[in-house]
Amino acid sequence: MIKSVPTGDVLIAVENMYKRFPLPDGKGEFTVLRDINLMVRSGEVVALLGRSGSGKSTLLRVMAGLLPPSEGRVLSNGQLLRGTNENVAMVFQSFALLPWLTVQQNVELGLEARGIHRDERRQRALKAIDLVGLDGFESAYPKELSGGMKQRVGFARAFVLQPQVLFMDEPFSALDVLTSENLRGEIDDLWNAGTFPSRSIVIVTHNIEEAVFLADRVIVLGANPGHIRGEVVINLPRPHPRSHPRFKALVDYIYTVMTNPNLEVTGEVTVPSLATPPKAVPTSPYAQPLPHARTGGISGLLELIVESSKDEIDIYQLAERLRLSVDDLLPILDGAQLLGFAEVKQGDVRLTDTGRDFATTTILRSKDLFRQQVLDRVPMLVSIWQTLQEKQSGTMRAGFFLDLLDEHFPHDEAERQFATAVDWGRYAELFEYDASEERLYLPEVSTLQAAE
């Protein structure tokens, strides 16, 4: 059972919502979000956490009225949302400041668009600027500000609208580590002090620790298409102390469910058994997505684990050490697992015997091991390799394989899948790729052409 958390009035409700986008060339529709049911209540901070492809930002934009739902509905204060949601304001990852306007003028933009009188605009803007710690910079232009100060202007521009709900779409990800930590702490301080200028916050993040630090509830989304797997209640005293044993337990638990897409999200900190039924393998080898991880990244991660002289490493600690977000670290772990080089269990990653051998042997042997694992465990690359072998010329145009991938993925994702397949295939010496001709070759064909 998912635990409930005591909260106030429902400010936003999403009911049975689907969001679809048309595929190119009229090939149908691509479902980004599937059957989303979500409530945002007064007095809570909600974090939307998921991997790439889970539709976090799309969900935020649907709730903001910037995108219409394809099916289902969104309610704001109990009223059906039609068009832009005037009860919310949004802080984006990019600063999006107008360079020819001063700090104060940038902050006043939203109020001016709403027809607020100049004197009231000035009064509210100065108060918001003071709230984010930019008092004295009212007349400065964006080019005079650091990245952290520009994002503070972004917060002030949202605060001045006095929204019921503040949406934040990865607001700290464009900043350096120290600046983002400082600004994150100040936002949390404002919320805990009761001086925050909105009744609720919804934040999209890739950072698991950030989600646990800021949120009262973490909504975990699955991908392809995006769907809600469940929620985790952050039942810690505010401010959420990072030194509290439960803080680390919550972070470890969320890492566990994020690295195990089949695992039920129960909201319980005690990690349940991972003995879940395996996913059915898709009938087409081109329907099983490859994690977007380069061979160098996989190799580097395995070497790092070997050098730690530990049998297992906590994923949370590994992410902290490498300063990697979920979207950066998890695909590498997925790649290592898919190839049989590592196992992830209960928030820890452990090398298999093959993985340890791969990380410690010579370059030539590591290529042989990689090739062996690919042929045993990666159907897409096996199919590409076999197709090339069946061709008398040993070569094939890239468009053929892209067409196969287009049957299962949006075109941009199909191209990313192809790029990953080429990277892995080259390292395994299964095939070569000529980007100028957009053709794949068996290695012996490439050698013969070079000799000619």
C-alpha positions as CSV (number, residue, x, y, z in Angstrom):
1,M,0.0,0.0,0.0
2,I,1.1,3.6,-0.8
3,K,1.1,5.7,2.4
4,S,-0.9,8.8,2.4
5,V,0.4,12.1,3.8
6,P,-1.8,14.6,5.6
7,T,-2.3,17.7,3.4
8,G,-4.7,20.5,2.7
9,D,-7.1,21.3,-0.1
10,V,-6.5,19.8,-3.6
11,L,-5.1,22.6,-5.8
12,I,-4.4,20.5,-8.9
13,A,-5.9,17.1,-9.9
14,V,-4.9,15.1,-12.9
15,E,-7.4,12.4,-13.8
16,N,-6.8,9.5,-16.2
17,M,-4.6,11.7,-18.4
18,Y,-2.9,10.6,-21.6
19,K,-0.6,12.7,-23.7
20,R,0.3,11.7,-27.3
21,F,2.2,13.4,-30.0
22,P,2.0,12.6,-33.8
23,L,4.9,10.7,-35.3
24,P,6.6,12.2,-38.4
25,D,5.1,11.4,-41.9
26,G,1.7,10.5,-40.4
27,K,2.9,7.2,-39.0
28,G,0.6,7.3,-36.1
29,E,1.0,8.7,-32.5
30,F,3.6,8.3,-29.8
31,T,2.3,8.1,-26.3
32,V,4.4,10.1,-23.9
33,L,2.2,9.8,-20.8
34,R,-0.2,7.0,-20.0
35,D,-3.1,7.0,-17.5
36,I,-1.7,9.6,-15.1
37,N,-3.6,10.2,-11.8
38,L,-2.1,12.8,-9.5
39,M,-3.2,15.3,-6.9
40,V,-1.2,18.3,-5.6
41,R,-2.5,19.6,-2.3
42,S,-2.0,22.8,-0.3
43,G,1.0,22.7,2.0
44,E,3.2,20.1,0.3
45,V,6.2,19.8,-1.9
46,V,5.9,17.2,-4.6
47,A,8.9,15.9,-6.6
48,L,8.5,14.2,-9.9
49,L,11.4,11.8,-10.4
50,G,12.0,9.6,-13.3
51,R,14.4,8.7,-16.0
52,S,14.6,10.1,-19.5
53,G,11.4,9.2,-21.4
54,S,9.2,9.2,-18.4
55,G,7.5,12.5,-19.4
56,K,8.2,14.5,-16.2
57,S,8.5,17.9,-18.0
58,T,5.6,17.1,-20.3
59,L,3.4,16.3,-17.2
60,L,4.4,19.6,-15.7
61,R,3.5,21.5,-18.8
62,V,0.1,19.8,-19.0
63,M,-0.7,20.8,-15.4
64,A,0.4,24.3,-16.3
65,G,-2.0,24.4,-19.3
66,L,0.9,24.9,-21.7
67,L,0.0,21.5,-23.4
68,P,-3.6,20.1,-23.6
69,P,-4.1,16.5,-22.5
70,S,-4.9,14.1,-25.4
71,E,-7.3,12.2,-23.1
72,G,-8.5,12.6,-19.5
73,R,-8.6,16.0,-17.7
74,V,-6.8,18.4,-15.4
75,L,-8.6,20.3,-12.7
76,S,-7.3,23.5,-11.0
77,N,-9.2,24.4,-7.8
78,G,-11.9,22.0,-8.9
79,Q,-12.4,23.7,-12.2
80,L,-11.7,22.0,-15.6
81,L,-8.5,23.5,-16.9
82,R,-8.9,25.1,-20.4
83,G,-5.9,26.9,-21.5
84,T,-3.1,28.4,-19.4
85,N,-3.3,27.7,-15.6
86,E,-3.2,31.2,-14.0
87,N,-2.8,29.6,-10.6
88,V,0.7,28.4,-11.3
89,A,4.1,30.0,-12.1
90,M,7.1,28.1,-13.5
91,V,10.9,28.3,-13.0
92,F,12.8,26.7,-15.8
93,Q,16.2,25.1,-16.1
94,S,17.3,27.9,-18.4
95,F,17.3,31.4,-17.0
96,A,15.4,32.9,-20.0
97,L,16.0,36.5,-19.0
98,L,15.6,39.3,-21.5
99,P,19.2,40.8,-21.8
100,W,18.0,44.4,-22.6
101,L,15.9,44.6,-19.3
102,T,17.2,45.2,-15.8
103,V,16.6,42.7,-13.0
104,Q,13.6,44.7,-11.8
105,Q,12.1,44.9,-15.3
106,N,12.6,41.2,-15.9
107,V,10.8,40.5,-12.6
108,E,7.9,42.8,-13.5
109,L,7.3,41.2,-16.9
110,G,4.6,38.8,-15.7
111,L,2.8,41.5,-13.7
112,E,2.9,43.9,-16.7
113,A,1.3,41.2,-18.9
114,R,-1.5,40.9,-16.4
115,G,-2.2,44.6,-16.5
116,I,-1.0,45.4,-12.9
117,H,-0.5,49.1,-12.2
118,R,3.1,50.3,-12.4
119,D,3.3,51.3,-8.7
120,E,2.0,47.9,-7.5
121,R,4.4,46.2,-10.0
122,R,7.3,48.0,-8.5
123,Q,6.3,47.3,-4.9
124,R,5.8,43.6,-5.5
125,A,8.9,43.2,-7.7
126,L,11.2,44.8,-5.0
127,K,9.7,42.6,-2.4
128,A,10.4,39.5,-4.5
129,I,13.9,40.6,-5.3
130,D,14.6,41.1,-1.6
131,L,13.2,37.7,-0.9
132,V,15.7,35.9,-3.2
133,G,18.6,37.9,-1.8
134,L,19.2,40.3,-4.8
135,D,18.5,43.5,-3.0
136,G,20.8,46.1,-4.5
137,F,20.9,44.5,-8.0
138,E,17.5,45.9,-9.2
139,S,19.2,48.0,-11.9
140,A,21.7,45.4,-13.0
141,Y,21.5,43.7,-16.4
142,P,21.7,40.0,-16.9
143,K,25.2,40.2,-18.4
144,E,26.4,41.5,-15.0
145,L,25.0,38.5,-13.1
146,S,26.4,35.1,-12.3
147,G,24.5,32.0,-13.2
148,G,23.2,31.6,-9.6
149,M,22.0,35.3,-9.6
150,K,20.3,34.9,-12.9
151,Q,18.4,31.9,-11.5
152,R,17.4,33.9,-8.5
153,V,15.9,36.4,-10.9
154,G,13.9,33.5,-12.4
155,F,12.6,32.6,-8.9
156,A,11.7,36.3,-8.2
157,R,9.9,36.5,-11.5
158,A,7.8,33.5,-10.4
159,F,7.4,34.6,-6.8
160,V,6.0,38.1,-7.8
161,L,3.0,36.4,-9.4
162,Q,2.1,34.9,-6.0
163,P,1.0,31.6,-7.5
164,Q,-0.9,28.9,-5.6
165,V,1.6,26.3,-6.9
166,L,5.1,27.0,-8.0
167,F,6.4,24.6,-10.7
168,M,10.2,24.1,-10.9
169,D,11.6,22.2,-13.9
170,E,15.1,21.2,-12.9
171,P,15.8,24.7,-11.6
172,F,19.3,23.9,-10.2
173,S,20.7,21.6,-13.0
174,A,22.4,24.4,-15.0
175,L,24.3,25.7,-12.0
176,D,27.6,24.5,-10.6
177,V,27.5,22.2,-7.5
178,L,28.2,24.8,-4.8
179,T,25.8,27.4,-6.3
180,S,23.0,24.9,-6.7
181,E,23.5,23.6,-3.2
182,N,23.3,27.1,-1.8
183,L,20.2,28.1,-3.8
184,R,18.5,24.8,-3.0
185,G,19.1,25.3,0.7
186,E,17.7,28.9,0.6
187,I,14.5,27.7,-1.2
188,D,14.1,25.0,1.5
189,D,14.7,27.6,4.2
190,L,11.9,29.8,2.8
191,W,9.5,26.9,2.7
192,N,10.3,25.7,6.2
193,A,10.0,29.2,7.6
194,G,6.5,29.6,6.2
195,T,7.5,32.6,4.1
196,F,7.4,30.9,0.7
197,P,5.1,32.9,-1.7
198,S,3.1,29.8,-2.9
199,R,0.9,27.2,-1.2
200,S,2.6,24.2,-2.8
201,I,5.6,23.3,-4.9
202,V,6.0,20.7,-7.7
203,I,9.6,20.1,-8.8
204,V,10.9,18.0,-11.6
205,T,14.3,16.6,-10.9
206,H,16.8,13.9,-11.9
207,N,18.6,14.2,-8.6
208,I,17.4,11.6,-6.1
209,E,19.0,13.3,-3.1
210,E,17.5,16.6,-4.1
211,A,14.1,15.0,-4.2
212,V,14.4,13.5,-0.7
213,F,15.8,16.8,0.6
214,L,13.1,19.1,-0.7
215,A,9.9,17.0,-1.1
216,D,7.2,15.7,1.2
217,R,6.2,13.1,-1.5
218,V,8.4,11.7,-4.4
219,I,6.3,10.5,-7.3
220,V,8.3,7.9,-9.2
221,L,7.6,7.7,-12.9
222,G,8.3,4.9,-15.3
223,A,9.2,5.4,-18.9
224,N,8.2,4.4,-22.4
225,P,5.5,5.6,-22.0
226,G,5.6,7.7,-18.9
227,H,3.4,6.4,-16.1
228,I,3.3,6.7,-12.3
229,R,4.9,3.7,-10.7
230,G,4.1,4.9,-7.2
231,E,5.1,7.4,-4.5
232,V,7.4,7.5,-1.6
233,V,6.5,9.6,1.4
234,I,9.5,11.5,2.9
235,N,8.4,11.1,6.6
236,L,11.3,13.1,8.1
237,P,11.3,16.2,10.3
238,R,11.8,19.5,8.4
239,P,14.4,20.5,7.4
240,H,15.1,17.0,6.2
241,P,18.5,16.2,7.8
242,R,20.9,14.5,5.5
243,S,22.7,12.9,8.5
244,H,19.5,11.1,9.6
245,P,19.7,7.3,9.0
246,R,16.3,7.4,7.4
247,F,17.4,10.0,4.8
248,K,20.1,7.6,3.5
249,A,17.6,4.7,3.6
250,L,15.1,6.7,1.5
251,V,17.7,7.6,-1.0
252,D,18.9,4.0,-1.2
253,Y,15.4,2.8,-1.6
254,I,14.6,5.2,-4.5
255,Y,17.9,4.2,-6.2
256,T,16.8,0.6,-5.9
257,V,13.4,1.2,-7.6
258,M,15.0,3.4,-10.2
259,T,17.5,0.7,-11.2
260,N,14.8,-2.0,-11.2
261,P,12.0,-1.0,-13.5
262,N,9.9,-4.1,-12.7
263,L,10.0,-3.5,-8.9
264,E,6.8,-2.3,-7.3
265,V,7.1,1.1,-5.6
266,T,5.5,0.4,-2.3
267,G,6.7,3.5,-0.5
268,E,8.2,1.3,2.3
269,V,11.8,2.1,3.2
270,T,12.5,-1.6,3.8
271,V,13.6,-2.8,0.4
272,P,11.3,-5.6,-0.8
273,S,12.5,-8.7,-2.5
274,L,13.7,-8.1,-6.1
275,A,12.5,-11.6,-7.2
276,T,10.0,-10.2,-9.6
277,P,9.0,-11.9,-12.8
278,P,11.2,-10.8,-15.7
279,K,9.8,-8.7,-18.5
280,A,8.8,-10.6,-21.6
281,V,11.4,-10.2,-24.3
282,P,10.0,-8.2,-27.2
283,T,9.6,-10.3,-30.4
284,S,11.6,-7.9,-32.5
285,P,15.2,-7.4,-31.4
286,Y,14.8,-3.7,-32.5
287,A,12.0,-3.2,-29.9
288,Q,14.3,-3.8,-26.9
289,P,16.0,-0.4,-26.3
290,L,19.7,-0.1,-25.6
291,P,20.7,2.1,-22.6
292,H,22.4,5.3,-23.9
293,A,25.8,4.4,-22.5
294,R,29.1,4.6,-24.3
295,T,31.5,1.7,-24.0
296,G,34.1,4.1,-22.5
297,G,31.6,5.1,-19.8
298,I,30.8,1.5,-19.0
299,S,34.5,0.5,-18.9
300,G,35.4,3.6,-16.8
301,L,32.7,2.8,-14.2
302,L,33.8,-0.8,-13.9
303,E,37.4,0.3,-13.4
304,L,36.4,2.7,-10.8
305,I,34.5,0.0,-8.8
306,V,37.6,-2.3,-9.1
307,E,39.9,0.4,-7.8
308,S,37.6,0.9,-4.8
309,S,38.7,-2.5,-3.5
310,K,35.1,-3.3,-2.4
311,D,32.9,-6.1,-3.5
312,E,29.9,-3.8,-3.6
313,I,29.4,0.0,-3.8
314,D,26.4,2.0,-2.7
315,I,24.9,3.6,-5.8
316,Y,24.0,6.8,-3.8
317,Q,27.6,7.1,-2.7
318,L,28.9,6.4,-6.2
319,A,26.7,9.1,-7.6
320,E,27.8,11.6,-5.0
321,R,31.5,10.7,-5.7
322,L,31.1,11.2,-9.4
323,R,28.6,14.1,-9.2
324,L,26.3,12.3,-11.7
325,S,22.6,12.7,-12.0
326,V,20.2,9.9,-12.4
327,D,20.0,10.3,-16.2
328,D,23.8,10.2,-16.4
329,L,24.6,7.3,-14.0
330,L,21.7,4.9,-14.5
331,P,22.1,4.3,-18.2
332,I,25.8,3.3,-17.6
333,L,24.6,0.9,-14.8
334,D,21.9,-0.4,-17.2
335,G,24.5,-1.1,-19.9
336,A,26.8,-2.9,-17.4
337,Q,23.9,-5.0,-16.3
338,L,22.7,-5.8,-19.8
339,L,26.2,-7.0,-20.7
340,G,26.4,-9.1,-17.6
341,F,29.3,-7.1,-16.2
342,A,27.5,-5.9,-13.0
343,E,24.5,-6.7,-10.8
344,V,22.4,-4.1,-9.0
345,K,20.6,-5.1,-5.8
346,Q,19.1,-3.2,-2.9
347,G,20.8,0.1,-3.9
348,D,24.3,-1.5,-4.4
349,V,26.2,-2.4,-7.5
350,R,28.5,-5.4,-7.6
351,L,30.8,-6.6,-10.4
352,T,30.3,-10.1,-11.8
353,D,33.4,-12.3,-12.4
354,T,33.1,-11.4,-16.1
355,G,32.9,-7.7,-15.3
356,R,35.9,-7.8,-13.0
357,D,37.8,-9.6,-15.7
358,F,36.7,-7.0,-18.3
359,A,37.9,-4.2,-16.1
360,T,41.3,-5.6,-15.3
361,T,42.5,-7.4,-18.4
362,T,44.3,-6.1,-21.6
363,I,42.5,-4.0,-24.2
364,L,42.5,-6.9,-26.7
365,R,41.0,-9.4,-24.2
366,S,38.4,-6.8,-23.1
367,K,37.3,-6.4,-26.7
368,D,36.9,-10.2,-26.9
369,L,34.9,-10.3,-23.7
370,F,32.7,-7.4,-24.8
371,R,32.0,-9.2,-28.1
372,Q,31.1,-12.4,-26.4
373,Q,28.7,-10.7,-24.0
374,V,27.1,-8.7,-26.9
375,L,26.5,-11.9,-28.9
376,D,25.0,-13.6,-25.9
377,R,22.9,-10.8,-24.5
378,V,22.1,-8.0,-27.0
379,P,19.7,-9.2,-29.7
380,M,19.7,-5.9,-31.6
381,L,23.4,-6.1,-32.3
382,V,23.2,-9.8,-33.1
383,S,20.5,-9.0,-35.7
384,I,22.6,-6.2,-37.3
385,W,25.7,-8.5,-37.4
386,Q,23.8,-11.4,-38.9
387,T,22.1,-9.2,-41.5
388,L,25.5,-8.0,-42.7
389,Q,26.8,-11.6,-42.8
390,E,23.9,-12.6,-45.0
391,K,24.6,-9.9,-47.5
392,Q,27.1,-11.0,-50.2
393,S,28.7,-7.6,-50.1
394,G,28.9,-7.6,-46.3
395,T,27.5,-4.1,-46.2
396,M,24.1,-2.4,-45.7
397,R,22.8,1.1,-45.7
398,A,22.1,2.6,-42.2
399,G,18.6,3.7,-43.3
400,F,17.5,0.0,-43.4
401,F,18.2,-0.4,-39.6
402,L,16.8,3.1,-38.8
403,D,13.6,2.1,-40.5
404,L,13.4,-1.0,-38.3
405,L,14.0,1.2,-35.2
406,D,11.4,3.8,-36.4
407,E,8.8,1.1,-36.1
408,H,9.3,1.1,-32.3
409,F,10.6,4.5,-31.3
410,P,10.2,8.2,-32.3
411,H,12.7,9.1,-35.0
412,D,15.0,11.1,-32.6
413,E,15.1,8.1,-30.2
414,A,15.6,5.7,-33.2
415,E,18.7,7.7,-34.2
416,R,20.0,7.6,-30.6
417,Q,19.5,3.8,-30.5
418,F,21.4,3.5,-33.8
419,A,24.3,5.6,-32.5
420,T,24.6,3.5,-29.4
421,A,24.4,0.3,-31.5
422,V,27.2,1.6,-33.7
423,D,29.4,2.5,-30.7
424,W,28.9,-1.0,-29.1
425,G,29.3,-2.8,-32.5
426,R,32.5,-1.0,-33.3
427,Y,34.1,-1.7,-29.9
428,A,33.1,-5.4,-30.2
429,E,34.6,-5.4,-33.8
430,L,31.3,-6.8,-35.2
431,F,30.9,-4.1,-37.8
432,E,32.2,-0.7,-38.9
433,Y,30.2,2.4,-39.9
434,D,31.0,4.9,-42.6
435,A,29.2,8.1,-41.7
436,S,29.9,9.8,-45.0
437,E,28.2,7.0,-46.9
438,E,25.8,6.1,-44.1
439,R,26.6,2.4,-44.5
440,L,27.5,-0.4,-42.1
441,Y,30.3,-2.9,-43.0
442,L,31.7,-6.1,-41.7
443,P,35.3,-5.5,-40.5
444,E,36.7,-7.7,-43.2
445,V,34.9,-5.7,-45.9
446,S,36.3,-2.5,-44.5
447,T,39.8,-4.0,-44.5
448,L,39.5,-5.1,-48.2
449,Q,38.3,-1.6,-49.2
450,A,41.2,0.0,-47.4
451,A,43.6,-2.3,-49.2
452,E,42.1,-1.4,-52.6
